[in-house]
Structures are given as C-alpha cells and as structure tokens.
Amino acid sequence: MKNPLLRILVSASISVLILWALFRLIGDESNPVGFADLARILGDVPVEMYLLFLGIHLVGVVIRTARFRVLIKAAHSESVPGFLPLTLVTLVRNMTVDMLPARIGELFYVGLLNRGLRVPLETCFSSLAVSVWFDVMVIIPLVLGLILYPVLDAGIQQRLIVLAAVLVVVCTIGILILHPGLSLAAKALKRISPGESRLLGKLNAFVSDFAVSVRDSLGRGTVLVTFVLTVGVRFCKYTSIVILFYAIARAGFPELAEADAGSVIIALLASEAGASLPIPTFMSFGTYEAGGLAAFAMLGISVSAAGLALFTIHLVTQTVDYTLGGLSFIAFVAITGTKPIKESIASTGAIRKQDRY
C-alpha cells in the first residue's frame, strides 16, 4: 500500500471499527456519560492539572533525550548532537512512535538522527535498540512491585507473575541478540566471501559497526547511568498519565476516581502493550483502549466508564504529542536546513543507500 493517504484512511477505519466494537460491547444504559459529554469533561478538568501533566511529561522528554545522548556518546560516534536538536528529535519520535503499528514509528528517530544530524546509521540503531531494551527491562521491577501490592487478589498476582516471567524471557533473548548475537552474525557474514557481492559487503560492514556500537553502549560505565535515566523516563511517563487519569475521572467518572493507583498502573501497562500490537490502527486508537479495558475488567472496575476515560486520556496525550512533535519537526527542519521526511524513511529502509559502506 504505497499511497500514504490510503494507508491513513485504512488505519483510521480500523481504529473506528475497533472502538465501535468495544463501546458496543461495554455499553451500559445506566451510565449517563457518553461521547457527547467528553468536551464538558475536558473543560471541567482544572487547568493546573493539565499544566502539571505537561510539566512532568516534558521532564520525561528531557530525561529521554539525556539517555539518547549518553548512548550516542558511549558508542564513540563521530557526531554527537547538541541537546536542543536531539530534544527536537525526541519530541518528533514521541509523535511518530504510535503512528505505525508495532511501534515501527520509532524508526523516524533513526532517520532524523542520521539524515538531519549526520549521526552514523549504526549508532542511531544501537542507541534506539538499547533504549528499547532498557524500556522493557525496567518494567520487570515495576511488575514485581505490583505483585506485592496488597489490594490485588491472588488471581491477578498470578497473572502478574506470568507477565514478569515473560518479560524476563523477552529481555534475556533481546540482550543475547544485541550482544553477543550481533557480533556472531558479523563473523558469520565475513565467512560468506563478501567480496563476491557489493550488497553483502555493505551489510557485513553495517552489522559489524552496529555490533561494536551496541557493545560500547553496554559498557560498564554506561549501563548504570542508562538504567537510572530509564527509571526516570518511566516514572515521569506513568506519573503524568496517572495524574491525568484521576483529573479526568474526578471531572466525569466518579466511580473511577476511587480506583487505587496500583490498578490504574496495571491498566496503563496493558494499554501500552495493546498500543504496541502489530495492528494497523491510527495513532493506536482502539488497541490502546482495548488493552486498558481488558485490565480494568480483570480488576473488576466499571468498564463502561473506563472505556470513555481511556479514550479521553488517549485523546489528550496524543494531542500533546502531536502538537509538540509537529512544532519540533518544523523547528528541526529550520535548524538543520534539511528535507528529512523522505530521506528519513529511505535511511531506515535501505542500508544500500548509505555511501559510507
């Protein structure tokens, strides 16, 4: 599907279909709140709560940018971007991450960093890959902490134990692929006589450089700093959304305002997992709500109210991300003097276009 407008229309249609099915499924005539009330609810949320959410969100952006910069420097990159342009890239990344299914939108980070700020492609990929690994890994202690949360019943605790085990397996496989897996792949490619194929030669050079960048990024002096920064990223993310959740709940969903913070965090984790599914939705609308609703249903919390609340939260967070991301993209183009849209996509899709290999 090469036409971008057609892709958007198809993904938007899928999102609408999923949302329609969800709200038909959880519809409750006794619940007086409907879509027509969303504007009123958003208006009833105190401005101070929006500003608090935005402030914590921006602190998270700064910490995420700092983490990217630490990993880029650790990889001994020929070019280390300044903090301001890298912050703009981070804000654009926040906008695009859910634009495509399965978080493929992360690749816009690679494209902008490589084409706009001239960071080597292998360093772009290594900083992204290591960041994603830490993002998943740091959820494990959070889930383990939730298992000990006294409000949860034994059935939910058992599910969380299974989730923690799955995350441990995923992270173990992931780190083995990153190191030493990439180094072993590079050695295997060298045995295929790359001199016989220009493409194989470039692929071999890229994988070798990628393996070195990942190895350097996982150096002893970097891991602890990256872990601490990742904890900061997650803390800001969940704190800001939990604050927004309770602000919206108090404005229009009083039954949700009584939910405990542990249950809300579980639902947010489930929403995040739903948004990461390889389903071609528009800005993850539909899959985000489905994940959170499944968690709320498991926790015995009103799903008719939770569905509208999650949709409202998703609407606010996406509005913030797309506003900041759009403005940052304009500023990025103005600062770098490049035309990075098509070049960014090309740089993430074809290694053969890199002249340096």
N, C-alpha and C positions, 0 to 999 in steps of 0.2 A: 504494500500500500504506500505508494510514493507521494501521493498528494497529501501535504500536511493538513489542509483544511478538512479533507475527508477523514483523516485519522482522528482529528479533534471531534468531528461530528459523531464518529463511531464510538469513541471513548465516552463522550458526553451522553450518548444514548444508552450505553451500558450502565453508566452511573445512575441515570434516571430510572432505568429498569430495576436495578438492584434496590435503590431507595424506595421505589414504588412497592416492590415486593415486600421489603422489610416493614414498611409502615402499614401495609395491608395485613401483614402477619401479626403485628403487635398492636394494631388499632384497638382502642378502648373508648367506647362511647361515654363512659363515666369520667374520662379525663377531659376537663374543659379547655385544655391548652392545645392549640393547633398551629399550623404553619402561619396562619393569619396573625397570630399573636407574637411572632418572632421579632418583628420590628419594635413592638411595645416592650418586650423583654429586654432587647438590646439597649433600648433607651432608658430603661429603669436601672440598668447597671451603673453604679456611680463612676464618674469619670476617673476618680482616684484609683479604682480597681483596674481600669484599662491601663492607666499610666504605670501602675505597679507591675502589671503583667508585662508591659512593653519594656520597662526598665530592666527587669530580671532577664527577659528574652535577649536584650541587647548585651547584657553582661555575658550571657552564654555565647553570643556571637563572637565577642572579643576573646573569650577563653578558647573557643574552637579555632579561631584564627591563630592564636598563640600556639596551639597544638600543631596545626599545619606547618607553621614556621619552624618549630622545633624539629619536626620530622624532615623537612626540606633541608635544613642546615645539617642535620645528622647524616644525611645521605651525601654530604660533601658536594652539593650541587654547584655547578659553575655559576648559577644565577640564583640569588636568594631575594625574593621580592620584598619591598618595603611593607610595613604593617598596613598602611592605608590601602594600597591597591589589593593586597591579599584579603583585607577585610571586605572589600567590594566583591571579590571572587567568592568569598564565603557566603555573603548575602545572596548572590545570584545562585549559588549552589543550594541554599535553603529554599529558594523559589522553585528550582527545577527538579529537586530530588524526587518529588512525588508526581512530577509532570508525566513521567513514563512509568509503566508497570515494573514491579520488582526492583524499584529504586535505580533503574537504568539512568535516570536523570543525573545521578552522581557524576556521570562522565562529562557533563558540561564543566565541572570543576577542572577536569584534566585538560579539556580543550582550551578553556580560557587561560589557564596557567601556562600551558605550552605555547599557544599562539600569541596570546596577549602579553605575557610576562617573560617569555622565552626561557622557561624552566625546562630542562631536558625531559623528554617524554617518560623515561624510566623513573625519574624522580617524582613526576606527577602521579604515576600509577602506584609507586611504592608508598608515598605519603597518604594516598587515598586508601590503599589496601590495608595498611597498618592501622589507620584511623578507624576503619570499619570493624576490623578485628577487635580493637580495644572497646569500641562502642558495644559490641555484643558481649565481650568478656566481662565488662563491668556490670552487666545486668545480673550475672550469677550471684554475687553477694547480696544484691538487692532482693532477688527472689528468695535466697536463703533467709534473709531477714524477715521477709513476709511470711515464711513458713512458721516462724516463731511468734507471729502476731496473734495475740490471744483471742481476738474476735472471730477468727476463721475456724470453721468446723473441720473435722478430721478428713472429710472427703475432699475439700478444697486444698487442704495441706498436702494430701497425697498427690493431687494433680500438680501442685507447685513443685513437689519433689521430682516428679517425672519431667517437668519443664526444666528444672535445674540440671538434671542428668542429661537431657537432650542438648542443652546449651554447652555443657562441658564437652560432650562428644563433638559438637559442631566446632567449638573453639580449638579443640585438640587437632581435629582434621585440618582446620584452617591454618593453624600455626605450622603444622607439618608440611602443608603445601607451600606456604611462604618461605619457610626455612626448616629443613634443607631441600624441600621439593623443587624449588626453582633452580637451585644450584645443580641438582641432579639432572633436571631437564636440560639445562645448558650444556652439561657434559655429554648428555646423550645426543644432542643436536650436533655437537662437534664431530661425533663419530659418523655422521651421515655424509661426510665429504661436502661441506657447504660450498666448496669451490665449483661444484657442478651446477649449482643453482644460485643465481643472484638473490632471489627471494629468500631461500634458505639461509644464505649468508647474513642477510639483514635481520631475519628472525632470530638467528643464533646470537648476533650482536646485541639485539634488543633484550632477549631473555637473560643473557649474561650480565648486562648492565642493570637490568631490573633486579636480578638476584643479589648483586652487590649492593644496590641501593636499599633493598629490604634488610639485608644483613647489617648494614651500617645503621639503619633506622632502629633496629632492635638491639643496638649496643647497650652495654651495661649502664652507661651514664644517661641513656635516653629513656629507657623503659619506665623507670620510676617517675620521671617528670611527665611522661605521656600518660601514665596511669592517673596521676593526681589531676592533670588537666582534664582527662576524660571524666573523672568523678565530678569535676566542676561543671562540665558540659551537661551531664545527665542531671545533676542537682538543679541547675538553672532551668533545664527543659521541663522537668516534672513539677518543680515548684511553681513555675509560671503558669502551667496549664491547670494544676490543682487549684491555684488561686482563682483563675478564670472560671473553672468549673463551679466552685462554690459561689462566686459572684453571680453567675448566670442562674444557678439553682435557687439562690435566695430571691432573685428577681422574678422567677416564673415557675419554678419547680420545687416547692417547699418540701415535698417528700424526699427529694434527692439531697437537700441541704442537711439532712440528718445522717447521710451515709458517712461511714468512717473513712479516714484518709487512706488506710490500707486497701480498702475495697476500691476506692477511686483509682489508686495507682495500678492495681491489678487490671482494671478496665482500660486504663490508658496504655498499659503494656500490650494488652490484647488488641486495642485499636491500632497501635503501631505495627504489630505483627500483621494485622489484616491489610493495612496500607502497603505492606511490603510484598503482598502476594502478586504473582505474575498474571494479574487480570487487567486487561487494558481499559481501566477506568479513567475518568477525567479528574486529575488532581486527587486521586484516591477516594473521591466521594463514593459512598456505597460500601466499599471494602473496609474503610476506617470505621464507619458506624456499625457494620456487621460484627467486626471483631470485638468492639466495646460492648455491644448488646449481648453477645454470647457470654461475656464475662459477668455482666450485670445479672443476666438470667441465672447463671450458675450461683451467684451470690444471693439470689432471692430478692433483688431490688427491682422496683417497678420498671419494666422495660418500655412501657408506653411513654413515660416521662423521660427515661434515659435516652431513647432514640432521638427525640427532638432536642434534648440537651446536648448530646454528642454532635448532632448536625450543626447546632448553633456554635458550639466551640470550634468545630472544624471550619465553619464559615469565617469566624473571626481570625483564627490562626492563619488560614490561607490568605485572607485579605491582607493581613500584616506582612506575611512572607512575600506575597506578590507585589505589594506596594514598595517595600524596601528593596526587593530584588530587582524590580523594574527600574527604579531610580538608580540603583547601584550599577545596573548594566549600562545605562546611559552615561553615568559618570565614568565607568570603566572605559568605554569606547572613547570618551572625550580625553581621558588621561593618557591612554595608550596610543591613541590615534590609529587604531586598527579596525578592521571589519571582521569581528570574530565569530559571527553566527555560523556561517557555512564552514569557515576554517576550523572552528571548534569541533563541529560534528565530523569533519573529514579527518582531523587529527586523532580522534578517538576510534575511528572506524577502519583505518588503513595504515598499518605500520609502513607499508611500502612507500608512502608519500613522504617519509622522513628522510631528507637528503643526507643526514648525518650518519646513516647506517649503510 
